[in-house]
Structure formats: C-alpha cells, structure tokens
C-alpha cells in the first residue's frame, strides 16, 4: 500500500485494519478516501455498487481514537453491516428507531465509553436530542454520510431529513465529513459540496464500468 505523506497512519496499520474486515486488498480509490479521512479532511466519494464504499469508513473506525458516525437512510443496510461487523469482533453500535428497551440503553452506554467505535444511525435519530450529548462528550473522529445523493434535491432519491445534515453537522461539532454515494452527476456532486459545506474536499469518482456485467 502506498501511503500519502500527510496520513498519520502507516501502511501496516491500514492493511491490518482492512484484513480484520476480511479485505485482502484495497482499490486505489478506497485507499485515497481512507487516507484522506484518517488525515481529518473532507471527502466526496462516488463508487459504483459493490465497489466497497463501506470500507472507506469501516477501516478508519478501527484506527481513529474517537467514534466514527455513519448516517444512512437504509435500515436494512444498518442492520446487515452491524451484524457482519459484530461477527468479526469489530466495535460497532446500531442506534435507530427500531432499537428499543434494554438494547437501546446498552447501545448508549457503549457509545458513552468512546474510543474506536463505529456508530451506525439514521438522519432522524441524529436529528433528535438523545444522541447529541453523548457524542459531544466522546467527540467524533469522522462523520460518514452514506447514500449522500439523498441530500441533493437533484438526486434521484430525495430525502428531506438529509437536507438538515449541514445543520446537524454543526450541532455535533463539525467533525471531518466523508460523503459516499454510488451515483452522482456533476451537478449533484456540486450540490452535495454546497449542502454539506464540505471544506476543500477530495472528490473521487470511480468509473461505473463493471467488467462482470454487460448488455447483449
């Protein structure tokens, strides 16, 4: 792995974290995004479905000293990723409207412990007052916005709650932001940079070409 001179983590550390996630090698686009996030900088990453967007925040979550927060509109994705990461022994907590009672209390207790941790949540949960004081206490190393195109009114899956993300980022102390999507035209990318107020972001756009798929 070729590491950027600005990245505070070594190739061995990044490689070990990827291996722990079951990843034998990283695509160049994934690596650039991971290095940039580990350096505490904003990124906008467009990678096709199946290219491994989740690694861009999962790897940093194993290395960064404070929780990495991932906001996603997809409950099934949150549940699936949390289950898979738990099976690998990766520190992860899911907190959304479906997590209640004892499980919810335990989730908040784990978040309050801080340290390297992946916090999977929804924009609606993030907008509430329950999660904010806990994360303000622990601090946030990285804020990852999955399905980021939902924040753009020009995207194909407009979601009003996402339009408040800029406000929520400020309320959570404006940590470094990693915006991820599988689909974003140039106008949508420009819209996301404006809406999320990304600061001099690294923009990575991988080719949508999939050699294992064809029309015939």
C-alpha positions as CSV (number, residue, x, y, z in Angstrom):
1,X,0.0,0.0,0.0
2,X,1.3,3.4,-1.0
3,X,0.6,5.9,1.8
4,X,0.2,9.6,1.5
5,X,2.8,11.7,3.3
6,X,0.0,13.5,5.1
7,X,-1.6,10.4,6.5
8,X,-0.7,9.8,10.2
9,X,-1.1,6.0,9.9
10,X,1.3,3.5,8.4
11,X,0.7,1.1,5.6
12,X,0.9,-1.8,8.1
13,X,-1.8,-0.2,10.3
14,X,-4.2,0.4,7.4
15,X,-3.5,-3.1,5.9
16,X,-4.1,-4.8,9.3
17,X,-7.4,-2.9,9.7
18,X,-8.5,-4.0,6.2
19,X,-7.5,-7.6,6.9
20,X,-9.6,-7.6,10.1
21,X,-12.6,-6.7,7.9
22,X,-11.8,-9.6,5.6
23,X,-10.4,-7.3,2.8
24,X,-7.3,-8.7,1.2
25,X,-6.5,-5.6,-0.9
26,X,-8.0,-2.1,-1.3
27,X,-8.8,-0.4,-4.6
28,X,-6.8,2.8,-5.2
29,X,-10.0,4.9,-4.8
30,X,-10.8,3.3,-1.4
31,X,-7.2,3.8,-0.2
32,X,-7.2,7.5,-1.2
33,X,-10.5,8.1,0.6
34,X,-9.3,6.2,3.7
35,X,-6.1,8.2,3.9
36,X,-7.9,11.5,3.5
37,X,-10.3,10.7,6.3
38,X,-7.5,9.5,8.5
39,X,-5.9,12.9,7.9
40,X,-9.0,14.6,9.2
41,X,-10.1,16.1,5.9
42,X,-13.4,16.2,4.0
43,X,-14.1,13.9,1.0
44,X,-16.8,13.2,-1.5
45,X,-16.6,9.6,-2.9
46,X,-18.6,8.2,-5.8
47,X,-18.0,4.4,-6.1
48,X,-20.2,2.0,-8.0
49,X,-22.4,-0.5,-6.2
50,X,-20.3,-3.4,-5.0
51,X,-17.0,-1.4,-5.1
52,X,-16.7,-1.3,-1.3
53,X,-17.8,2.1,-0.1
54,X,-18.3,0.8,3.4
55,X,-14.6,0.1,3.7
56,X,-14.0,3.8,3.4
57,X,-15.4,4.3,6.9
58,X,-15.0,0.9,8.4
59,X,-11.2,0.9,8.1
60,X,-10.9,4.4,9.8
61,X,-13.3,3.3,12.6
62,X,-10.7,0.7,13.6
63,X,-7.9,3.2,13.7
64,X,-9.3,6.6,14.8
65,X,-9.3,7.3,18.5
66,X,-12.9,8.5,18.7
67,X,-16.2,7.2,17.3
68,X,-16.9,7.2,13.6
69,X,-20.6,8.1,13.0
70,X,-22.3,6.7,9.9
71,X,-25.7,8.1,8.8
72,X,-27.7,6.0,6.4
73,X,-31.4,6.1,5.3
74,X,-31.4,2.3,4.8
75,X,-32.3,0.3,8.0
76,X,-31.6,-3.0,6.2
77,X,-28.0,-1.8,5.5
78,X,-27.5,-0.7,9.1
79,X,-28.7,-4.0,10.4
80,X,-26.8,-6.1,7.9
81,X,-23.5,-4.2,8.4
82,X,-23.8,-4.2,12.2
83,X,-24.4,-8.0,12.3
84,X,-21.5,-8.7,9.9
85,X,-19.1,-6.5,11.9
86,X,-20.1,-7.9,15.2
87,X,-19.3,-11.4,13.8
88,X,-15.8,-10.1,13.1
89,X,-15.4,-8.6,16.5
90,X,-15.3,-5.1,15.2
91,X,-16.6,-2.4,17.7
92,X,-19.9,-1.3,16.3
93,X,-23.2,0.0,17.7
94,X,-26.5,0.5,15.8
95,X,-28.9,3.1,17.1
96,X,-32.2,3.9,15.2
97,X,-35.9,3.9,15.9
98,X,-36.1,0.1,15.8
99,X,-33.6,-0.3,18.7
100,X,-35.6,-0.1,21.9
101,X,-35.6,-1.0,25.6
102,X,-32.5,-2.8,27.0
103,X,-30.8,-2.9,23.6
104,X,-31.1,0.9,23.3
105,X,-29.8,1.5,26.8
106,X,-26.8,-0.8,26.2
107,X,-26.1,1.0,22.9
108,X,-25.9,4.4,24.5
109,X,-23.8,3.0,27.3
110,X,-21.3,1.6,24.8
111,X,-21.2,4.9,22.8
112,X,-20.6,6.8,26.1
113,X,-17.4,4.7,26.6
114,X,-16.0,6.3,23.5
115,X,-12.8,5.0,21.9
116,X,-12.6,3.4,18.4
117,X,-16.2,2.6,17.6
118,X,-18.5,2.6,14.5
119,X,-21.9,4.2,15.3
120,X,-24.5,3.3,12.7
121,X,-27.6,5.5,12.7
122,X,-30.3,7.3,10.7
123,X,-30.7,11.0,9.9
124,X,-33.9,11.0,12.0
125,X,-32.1,9.6,15.1
126,X,-29.3,12.0,14.6
127,X,-31.7,15.0,14.5
128,X,-33.1,14.1,17.9
129,X,-31.7,15.2,21.3
130,X,-30.9,11.8,22.7
131,X,-27.7,11.0,20.8
132,X,-26.1,14.5,20.7
133,X,-25.0,15.0,24.3
134,X,-23.3,11.5,24.3
135,X,-21.4,12.1,21.1
136,X,-20.4,15.7,22.1
137,X,-18.9,14.2,25.2
138,X,-16.9,11.5,23.4
139,X,-16.1,13.5,20.4
140,X,-16.4,12.3,16.7
141,X,-13.4,11.4,14.6
142,X,-15.3,11.1,11.3
143,X,-18.9,11.7,10.1
144,X,-19.7,9.5,7.1
145,X,-22.8,10.2,5.1
146,X,-23.9,7.1,3.2
147,X,-26.3,7.4,0.2
148,X,-25.2,11.0,0.2
149,X,-27.2,11.8,-3.0
150,X,-30.3,11.8,-0.8
151,X,-29.1,15.2,0.4
152,X,-29.4,16.7,-3.0
153,X,-32.7,17.9,-4.4
154,X,-31.3,17.0,-7.8
155,X,-30.6,13.4,-6.7
156,X,-33.0,10.5,-7.7
157,X,-33.9,9.7,-4.1
158,X,-34.7,13.0,-2.5
159,X,-35.0,12.7,1.3
160,X,-36.0,15.8,3.3
161,X,-34.2,14.7,6.5
162,X,-30.9,14.8,4.7
163,X,-31.3,18.5,3.9
164,X,-30.7,19.1,7.6
165,X,-27.4,17.4,7.7
166,X,-25.4,20.6,7.4
167,X,-27.2,21.9,10.5
168,X,-26.7,18.6,12.3
169,X,-23.0,18.6,11.5
170,X,-22.6,21.9,13.2
171,X,-24.6,20.7,16.2
172,X,-22.3,17.8,16.5
173,X,-19.1,19.9,16.5
174,X,-18.5,19.8,12.7
175,X,-16.1,16.7,12.5
176,X,-14.4,15.7,9.2
177,X,-17.0,14.5,6.7
178,X,-16.9,11.6,4.3
179,X,-19.8,11.7,1.8
180,X,-20.4,8.5,-0.1
181,X,-22.7,7.5,-3.0
182,X,-22.9,5.1,-5.9
183,X,-24.5,7.7,-8.2
184,X,-24.0,11.4,-8.5
185,X,-23.8,13.5,-11.7
186,X,-21.5,16.6,-11.7
187,X,-24.5,18.8,-10.7
188,X,-25.4,16.5,-7.8
189,X,-21.7,16.5,-6.6
190,X,-21.7,20.3,-6.7
191,X,-24.9,20.4,-4.8
192,X,-23.6,18.0,-2.1
193,X,-20.5,20.0,-1.6
194,X,-22.7,23.1,-1.0
195,X,-25.3,21.4,1.1
196,X,-22.9,19.6,3.4
197,X,-20.5,22.6,3.4
198,X,-17.5,20.3,2.5
199,X,-14.3,22.2,3.1
200,X,-11.9,21.9,0.1
201,X,-12.9,18.2,-0.3
202,X,-11.1,15.5,-2.1
203,X,-13.5,14.3,-4.8
204,X,-13.1,10.7,-6.0
205,X,-15.3,9.4,-8.9
206,X,-14.6,5.8,-10.0
207,X,-15.7,4.6,-13.4
208,X,-19.1,2.9,-13.2
209,X,-17.8,0.2,-15.7
210,X,-18.4,-3.3,-14.3
211,X,-16.5,-5.9,-16.4
212,X,-18.7,-8.7,-15.0
213,X,-21.8,-7.0,-16.3
214,X,-22.9,-6.4,-19.9
215,X,-25.9,-5.7,-22.1
216,X,-26.5,-8.0,-25.1
